[in-house]
Amino acid sequence: MTFGCGLSFNCYNITYQNLPIFTSPMLRFTLLALTLSAALTAQAQDTHPKRHHDDTPKDLSAVEVKASPLAATSERLALPVELLTGEALDAAKAGTLGDTVSKLPGVQSANFGPGVGRPIIRGLDGARVQVLSDGLGSGDVSTVSVDHAISIEPFLADQIEVLKGPATLLYGSGAIGGAVNVVDGRIPDRLPEAALSGRAELRGNSGSHERTGMLRLDGRADRLALHFDALHREAGDVRIPGFAESAQHRAEEGEPADTSEYGHLSNSALRTDSAALGMTLFSEHGFLGGGYSLYRSTYGIPGHAHGHAHGDDGDDNDAEDSPVRIHMDQHRSELRGGLDAFGPFQSLRVKLADTQYTHTEFEGEAIGTVFNNHAQELRAELVHQPIAGWDGAIGVQTSRRTFAATGDEAFVPSSNTKDAGLFWLGKRLWGAFQLDLGLRADHNQTTPDTAQRTRRFTTHSASLGVQWQWNPLLHFSLGFDRAQRAPTAEELFSSGLHVATGSFEFGHTNLNKETATRVELGAHLHHGPLEASVSVWRVGYADFIYLAGTDAQLENAPLRLWQQGDARFHGVEAKLDWDIADNASGFWQLGLFADSVRARLNAAAGSTLQQSIDVFHEGHYHHVTAQTAVGGYLPRIAPGRIGGQLRWSREAWRASLGAVHSFKQTRVAEFETTTPGYTLMDAHLAWHHDLANGSAVELFADVSNLTNQEARPHTSFLKDVVPLAGRSIAFGVRAFF
């Protein structure tokens, strides 16, 4: 069986033996392109050496947040924002976006194996956290299921912005829990300084025999800016500290440990290819640009007990022996334009994206389910001149999604979804105070390709933020939000076996929109060598939508139901950076952070609701009566964490040693088990060398899970069968030119 890429399915059963670093065509291309571009760069650059913008530390207080139409740094935004850029981004980059941002305060990853990791912000993920590529939705189906990967490659990012708390004013109801914006510069928004510049990276990883090659080129010809990037990654099965199944799970199942499974995570190999071309033409009054990108990835779903729901016809063992792998293929076209300083407006920015996405799930070599998603999105932002002292922007955002799922185990019906939103953001200064206001209205319509009725929702959001500059060193912030979210097609219309989670999931066609009310108090201090921030927040939800556990099973697969109920979230986040010393021994810095989130339904713990459901499976209906949890703690909420990192740099060298401790999670939902705590340590070492022609080269080595500890995130559906990777060493070279 072959894919559209022309490669046989067997080529994705990756082992170490077929991963020599120079045998991959993409890596050979990367090396060739790097050689050619370096030669061209030597001719194009001037004779004055300069450091590349990505190999120098950045003062985050001066970095502009691209997610907001009103140009501002993270410290001047009412909504709390975390940034990754420069050396910090290089050190944090991982194979998934969720893993890349998982060490930021208030942010974790919904681990589903090494191929999948969606960000979790303050206990919320999925359809509540919008993932963006330079301000537009990713266009994939990662919100449909926890085993679906995001079609954004973090290794190509220039900057990653995490908006914590409701970001519905900017990005609609899908961002009620926050947003992650990946800025990659694929469509240039300014003319590069040099005629040709770029960066490249080659890396390997001992924990999975990973080989990754990346190349980026940026150039200019008169008023035309050009961009190209490409990435190739291959990795085998991940090494783990012990058995994939936890001791508790093995005891519950009453099964002896399989010694052949010790030390590695079966069916966790992956292969990813990504490439993009972009160009922008600039004039005195604006710009017009376009781009095309593709993303292909094939990865295994580890810990997959597929045979648990296949009845008693004698085929269970065959089903369990059939590894489930996913092949995703995305093609994306974008158009962007802008005008500056016309009439009563400072600027106009327009973005348009058309994304064609196909996702095929293989059970062994047989096709199980095929997802097709055609997404179109238009976003326009008009920044007006100050009105009575108010800076502001008016925006419109529309999107259309045509989703189709075919196959015997397609648990979500095909559907068409349309969204349209109108918003205004404004800010005004009064002496030491800054006031931020925002209003937004959205209309959502979802039509299933079944006999079920079309659902229409109108949502409204409003925000008020106040910043008080107590003195030049200290400021306080206070934020209020009221945001609404429309239910997704998955929450409304799911019906059947969800293979990824090994459970039957059923939506509720009568779900109402959910409403969140947030209040947050924060403080930020920047005094000499010390920078510290702390925030305390609370969000109350009316009609919170959640996937509830039940006491029922059908052929060993649990039954889960989409429900609604009032809920409350609250938490605290703190961060400190201290420049300890800067002397002959080098520059020493200590970073500390801590976060905690608690989430529960307002109904008392132990509250249940009895429901009867007719489940169609294996050609006939099964009548199931289930007790559904409607009170107590919400499932899969991350425990509290505390972490720290000691950083050192001296001349060409820099190094760091860090640790993050996740506490034991005992505040669990009904029909959910507790999760032990764990500590993950990491170490980083890099050597940077500037060349006479302005280029630079950097050698690096990064060690993850230094103590090889068994770690099982409570946020994962597969925590008892898929642990995090064991000790691994990533090593490689970066070039800047």
Beta strands, then each sheet from edge to edge (+ up, - down):
strand 1: 81-85
strand 2: 107-111
strand 3: 117-121
strand 4: 129-133
strand 5: 136-137
strand 6: 159-164
strand 7: 178-183
strand 8: 196-205
strand 9: 210-221
strand 10: 224-235
strand 11: 238-239
strand 12: 264-265
strand 13: 270-282
strand 14: 286-300
strand 15: 324-342
strand 16: 345-363
strand 17: 366-387
strand 18: 390-407
strand 19: 415-430
strand 20: 433-448
strand 21: 455-471
strand 22: 474-485
strand 23: 495-498
strand 24: 503-506
strand 25: 514-527
strand 26: 530-554
strand 27: 557-583
strand 28: 586-601
strand 29: 608-617
strand 30: 620-629
strand 31: 632-633
strand 32: 641-650
strand 33: 653-662
strand 34: 678-690
strand 35: 696-704
strand 36: 728-736
sheet 1: 1+ 6- 7+ 4+ 5-
sheet 2: 2+ 3-
sheet 3: 23+ 24- 27- 26+ 25- 22+ 21- 20+ 19- 18+ 17- 16+ 15- 14+ 13- 10+ 9- 8+ 36- 35+ 34- 33+ 32- 28+ 31-
sheet 4: 11+ 12-
sheet 5: 29+ 30-
end
